[in-house]
Amino acid sequence: MDRNGGKMADIQPFRGLRYNTKKIKLEEVITEPYDRIPPPLQEEYYQRSPYSIVRVILGKDADPEHPEKNKYKRANLYLDEWEKAGILAREEQEALYLYEQEFEVYEEQKKRIGLIARVKLEEFSSKKVLPHEKTFPKHKVDRLNLLRATNTNTGQILLLYKDDDQRVSRAVEDALKLAELVAEVQDEDNFKHRLWIIKEKEAIQSIQQAMADKVLIIADGHHRYETSLNYQKEKLAQNKDVKGDELFNYIMMTLFNLDDPGLMILPTYRLVKGLDKLREESFKDILSSYFDISELSSSDPTDKTALEEVQNQVNSEIHTFAAFVYHFKKFFIFHLKSEDILDKEINEGKSKEWKRLDVVILHSLIIDKLEPLSSSPFSLENNVSYIRNLEQGLKKVMAGEFQMIFLLNSTSLNQIREVVEKGELMPQKSTDFFPKLKSGLVLNPLDE
């Protein structure tokens, strides 16, 4: 509970809107989140089914299959049409849901389970819900237009909570024994997704009580959360006589225990170009003040044996990085000489925890230091790109699109917690939660 006796996390059941699996196949209609759907995948989803959720969460600007030209209004029409046709159906009673994902990463099988609930919106200043990254206005405008038109939470957002006393875990385990499996689907990556529904009031109340003192950290879905805050403000301005329990005061969330072994964060690699004065000697001279540098020759960086050796070196020690530079046909391994360097070199008024993030070290002590090797102005916008697939990144370097690619360790969950609890935001592109939560398993209408 907070100091005023109120709940930290106000968890509520809801009448979810779900696909009727007697009429459609789930694998044909669920999708990746909207921000992970490039145009070719959008088209593929469109072709899979006339009822694909992509038509709602990321409709085409021009859709010849539907007379409505405005994609946001069209999204709402689709929801209405599909519900009237029985393609979508609302739950008969309010419920909570458990969402399990079973997947493989780094040749290892993983499983995680999250709680889907309707949760009270909180301003970040309340410290009840904490962000971990900066958002961009363009994305929020798009999501706000969709929320205005549909009055529905159409996608999942992922939040984390600490459960040191295991109260939530026990409540969830007990609820799972009584829950009904209502959806099971295998996606294009052969990952399995299962959805259970919890209807028993005692089980719901146990989860609510266990979650009541939890602070929530947004892991994935900042734009959608801030969009709902903006939507709430619009609704409050339109409705002077409000009680606080109106549905626009809530948002659908998927909540995971911070210690769930199935929570995975993958690294995002950095590609660099535009270093017209790049020479091996100067490259190493610039960085040798901060790092011990070793080398590994490799004419083919995609060779599995060489790449595994490099990755093992990066993964085996703290604050260790690697770069493949195509012009030199070799990998460079950088190991930070001492953490004392960080407090001297990184003067941004940030906490010790923030300065010790590998992504901060990579940018502050490696990438930013390469500026003298460029005749033109050197910036993140002009010279640095980001990629999650290492093999694709290496191929871009081999093809001459970029001069080098940097490898780094992924950020840990505890590092995120330590930084956000100090009121700081993580650097750009520092977390990639894997896999993403599928869109279309359950929706949260705000018009009951």
Secondary structure, 3 states (H helix, E strand, C coil): CCCCCCCCCCEECECCEEECCCCCCHHHCCECCHHHCCHHHHHHHHHHCCCCCHHHHCCCCCCCCCCCCCHHHHHHHHHHHHHHCCCEEECCCCEEEEEEEEEEECCEEEEEEEEEEEEECCCHHHCCEECCCCCCHHHHHHHHHHHHHHCEECCCCEEEECCCCCHHHHHHHHHHHHCEEEEEEECCCCCEEEEEEECCHHHHHHHHHHHCCCCEEEEECHHHHHHHHHHHHHHHHHCCCCCCCCHHHEEEEEEEECCCCCCEECCCEEEECCCCCCCHHHHHHHHCCCEEEEEEECCCCCCHHHHHHHHHHHHHCCCEEEEEEHHHCEEEEEEECCCHHHHHHCCCCCCHHHHCCHHHHHHHHHHHHHHHHCCCCCCHHHHEEEECCHHHHHHHHHCCCCCEEEECCCCCHHHHHHHHCCCCCCCCCCCCEECCCCECCCEEECCC
